[in-house]
Amino acid sequence: MHKPIYQFSILVLIVALFYGCSSSTEEANNNGEAISNYKAEIADSVVVQRLSVVSMQAYNANNETLLLMDEQQGDMLVVDREGEVKVSFNPFVEGPNYIGNGSSGWSFYGQDEIVGYGWTHTYRYSPAGKRVQRIAHPVETGGQLTLNYNPRRILTYSSGDKLGVVSLMPIAFGQVSRNQEYHDSAQIVFKLDFGSQSTQPIFGKPEESIYRTGGEYLGNGFPTIDHLDGSEFVIGYEADKNIYIMDAERDSIMATLTLPEAYWPIIEPVPFDAKEAPNKLKVISNVYSLGDRFIVKYQGLIPEPEFKALRKLPRWYESPELKQLEKKYIKSEFLLFDREGFKGPISWDLGTTDYRYFGDKNGYIWVRREYQDERDYYTFLKIRIVEDN
């Protein structure tokens, strides 16, 4: 049966902790507009009756359905707003719909088709869950590689009559990110076209990115991406003070937005040839599209020296010392932007702790509610962002 793959790295452990906080400010955004304070509030919810654990994989705003994965059984479930399962299929069982023994992400495609990211291919499924097409990955990906902050690995878009897929394909086996040439030239993001059965590298690191200009090692520099509208996407990097809006069809930067200085990433780099890891204190961990607006998640991390000492403890990953460090350092701030710039901080006091957030083009963001006790159902919250008057 399909089971998700976990690795004990600091950045995977902390993504499940979302302690939102914000502070008021009277600054102006990039265009001189006054900044407001915002808050997240629950607008609606979908309850799914299920004994085994289910996680959200995608949301389809066209027909208001959720794509869920049963993590015990391996079933992919399309669920409507009433919580009813409309489609169920298992792509992890050998047969005509087989994707392999695991996957790295899913998305809706077009009106109600589905695409899945397998270890070696990207697969296209009919609305009923029948496999109809596949495209080989253009590079040898990291297979079961777990990425920091759980970024979206596969996204889709439509531009006119054209449908496309944008996929984050991390470092290929044999590539090394500890040199400047890698950051100047590495292709991590690809555009896939099922119609022409073609793939194309897009969205290389911008020339002004700190990864291109810093001259030292800041980390692997994988982007976090979400779809805005048409063929445009919002892109962030953990060490970069800029957020980029890029067009997949043109493979060009449409806008560069600079974060307010109070939210710039704080990372102590190391030389490329050093064995030590950079000390990451504050990073850009995710971006979430809300249609004409988007959220940037600014996250604190456990300092590398303290985490290095922690790892010397037996079973450190379930130790009280880890919990203490998480409580001290792992705090997140949510920042609202539109295409013009920073709109203001978001107060996030909903108690949500799941690390999978999914924005939709109608301005909402979805997340699974976590419970302390075992239940025979799961609740998925529909959250809106409003001004905090």
N, C-alpha and C positions, 0 to 999 in steps of 0.2 A: 504494500500500500504506500501511497505517496505520503511522505512526511517532510515538513520544512527542514532546512538545514541551518544550523546555528553555529556560530563560532564565538569563542570567548575573546572578544576584543573590546576595548573600552567603548568604542563608538557604537558597537552593536548593543552592548548592555544598556547604555544610557538612552537610546532612542525611545525606550518604553516610558521614560520619565518626562512628562510635559508639565512642568510647573510654570504656568503663565504668570507674568507680572508686567506692569507698565507704570510709567510715571508721567505726570502732566508736563507739558512744555508749551512755550510760546514762540518757538522758532517758526520760521517760514520754510516752505519746501523749495525745490529748485527754481520754481517760477515766482517766488515771492508770495505765494498764497498762504494764508493762515493755516496752521496745523490744528486739527481737532483731536479729541480723544474719542476712542471707539470702544465698544464692548462686544463680546460674543454672547449670543443668547440662543436658546433652543427654540427652533421654529416648528419642528415636527419630529417624528421618529417612525421607524419601521421595526416591528418585532417579528423575529423569525423563530418558530418553534423547532428546536434542534438540540439533541442531547450532546452530540459531539461538537468540538470546537469549530467555529466557522469564522473566517476572516474575510474582510472586504478586499476586492481586487480592482473594481472599477465601478463607475456610475454612468448610466446612459440618460442624459437629460432629455433626449428626444422622446422617450416613452416612459421615463421615470422608473427605470428598473436598476437593480443592483446586481453586480456579478460577485458572487461569494465563492469561497473555497472551503469545503469540508476537510479540515486538516487531518482527520483520522481516516476517513473513508476515501479521500481523494476525489470526491465528486465536485464538479463545477455546477453552481446553482444560479440560475437567473430568477430573481425574486422581484415581484411587483410591490407597489407601495402599501399593499395590504399584508405583506409578508408571505404571500402565497408563492410557492415554487412553480414557475411556469415552464422551466426547462432544467433538466438534470442530465449530465453526461460525465463520464469518467475517462479523461484522456490519458491516464496513467496505467491503464490496463491494456496489455498488448491486444491489438486488433486494428481495424480500419481507422480509428480515431486517435491512435497512439501518438503522443508527443514525446514520450520517453519516461524515465522514472522520476522526473522532477521538472520544474519550470522556474523561471525567474521573473514572471510578470505576465499580466493579462490586461486586455483593453477591449472595449467595444469598437467596432469598425463599421463605418457607414451608419445605416439606420439601426440595425440590430444584429449584424454579424459580430464575430468575436475573433481576436487574434491572440496567440499565446507565444511566449518566448521560451523555446526549448534550449537544450544544451548546445545543439548544432544547427538548428533551423528555427525560423519563425513560421508559425502555422496559422492558417486561416480556417475558421469554422463557420458553418452555416448557422442561422438563428436557432436551429434545432440541435446544434452541437455536433454536426457531421463534418469531418475534416475534408476540405475541398482543395486545399492548395498548400504548398510550403515553399519557402525560399531559404537556401543555405546561407548561413552567416558569412559575411564577406571576410571576416578575420577569425582566427582561432581564439575564441573567447576564454575567459577564466572558468568556464563550466559552472561548477557549483559555488563560485566565489560569492561571498557575502559582502555587500558594500556598506560603508558607513552611512548611517542615518536613513537607511531603507529608501533610496530614491526610486522614483518611477523608472522602470527599465524599458517600458514600451508604451508609446503614445500614438494616437492617430489624429488625422486632420483631414479636412476637405477644403479644396480651393476650386471654386466653380464646379465642374463635373469631375474633378480629379480627386481621388482618394489616395492618401499616403500614410505611411507608418514611419515614425521616428523612434529609433531604438538606441539605448545607451549600451554599448558593447565594450566592457572594460578591458583593461590591459591584456593583451594577448600573451600567451606563454612565451617566455624568452625575452620580452621587452622589460627594460629597467627604467623606472621613472626618476632615478637619482642622477639625472644629467640634464643640462639645459636644452640639448638638442631634442630630447623627448618632449619637453613641454612646448617647444617651438613648433614641432611637426606632428606629434602623435594625433591620430584620428580615433576618437572615442565614440562619436555620435555618427549614426548612419541613417540615411533615408532609404526606405524600401518601397518598391512599386510592384504590387502583385500583378498589375495589368501587363507591364513589360518584363516582369521577372528580373528586375534590375535593382542594384544597390548603389549608393553613392555616399561617400564620406561628406559630412557637413559639420558646421559649427565647431571649427577649430578654436583654440584659445585666442581671444582678441589680442592684438599687438600691445594694447595698453594694460593688459592684465598683469597683476603682480607676479604671476607665474612666468611671464615672459620678460619682465623687467627687473625682478628682484635679485637674480644672480645667486640665490641660495635655495636650499631644499625646504619647501613648505608642506610637503605631503604629495600624494599622487595626483591631486588636482582633478578628480572626477567631478563633472558638473551635476547639479540638480536641475531638473527641467520640468516644466508643465506647459500644457497647450493653452494659448490665449484665445485666438480667433483666426479663422481662415488658416493660413499656413504659418502664422506667427506663434512663437514660443517665448516664454520667459526663462532665463537661465541665470543661475548663480553658482559661485564657487566658494568653498569654505573660507579661503584666505583673501578673497577679493572684495574690496569695498564697493565695487560696481556691480550693478545688476544689468543684464543685457536683454534686450528684446531682439530676437533674430527671426528671419524669414526662411523657412525650409526650402521653398521653391527657388528663391534667389540666392540662398546660402550667403546672406549678408546681414549685417547689424543694422537694425532699424532705429534703435535708440539705446543710449547708455545712460543709466540713472545711477547717481552716486548716493550711497547711504549717508544719512546724517553722521557727523563725526562720532557722536556718542555710541553709534552702533557699528563702528568699524571693527573688523575682525582683529583679534589680538593673538598673534602667533610668534613665538621666538624661533626663527629658522636656524638650521644648521648647514654647514657646508655640504655640497653634494657628495663629497667623498667620505663624510663622517658616518660612523656606525650608529650614532644616536638618533632618536626620533625627535622631530621638532616639538617644542612645548606649546601645545594648543590650549589657549585659555578661553577665548571667545571666537565662535565661528558662525558662518552662514550655513545652516544645516539643511534647509529645505525651502522651496518656493511652492506656493499653492495658488492656482488660478481660480478666480471668481468671475471669469468672463471679461468684463471691462476693467476689473481691478485684480490685484493679486496680493498675497500675503508672503512676507519674507520672515522666516523663523531664525532668530538670533539666539544662539545657545551657548551656555557656559559648559566647560568640560573640566574634568579632574586634571590638575597639573601633572605633567609627565613625571617629574621626580617623585611625587607622592604615589602615583599609580605604579611606577616601577618598584617602589618599596612594597606596595600592597601585594604585588604578584609573587613575592617571595613567601607569602603565607600559604600554608596548606589549605586547599579548597578556598582560595581567596574569593572566588566568584560568588560564593554564598556566605561570605563572612560578614559579621556586624561592622567590621571596619569599612568594608565597601559601602554599606548602607549609610554610614556616617559621612563618608566622602561625597556620596551622591547628594545627600541632604545639604551639604555645605556648598557644593559647587554646581550641581546640575540644575540650572534654572534657565527657563526659556522666555524670550520676549517675542511677541508677534507684532509685526509692523505692516501697516496697510499702505499700498501704493496703487497708483494708476499709471497710465502711460506718461503722464507729465511729471510724476515724482512722488515724494513721500507725502502721505495724507495724515498720518498720525499713528500713535501706538494703540494697540488693542488690549484691553483688559480681558483676560481669559480665566474666569473663575468657575469653570464648569466641572472641574474635577476629572476631566478626561485624561486617561493615561495610556491609551493605545497609541502606537507609533505610526499607524497608517491613517493618513488624512487624505481625503479626496475632494478637491474643489469641483464645481460644475459651472457651466456657462451661464446659468441663471442667477449666479451670485451667492450660492450656498456652499458650505463645506461639510463633508460627511465624515463621521468617525464612530467606531464601535465603543459603546459604553462598557466599561469594565466593572465586574462585580467581585466582591471579596469571597462570596460563597458560591457553591455550584448551583446552577439553575438549568432548567430544561428549555431555555430560550435565550436568544441574544437580541440586544437592542442596538440599532444603528441610528445615531442622532443626526438630524438635519439642522445645521447651525447657520445663522445669519449674523452678519456684522453690521451694527448700527451705531450711530453717534451716541456717545455717553453724555447726555445733557445734564 
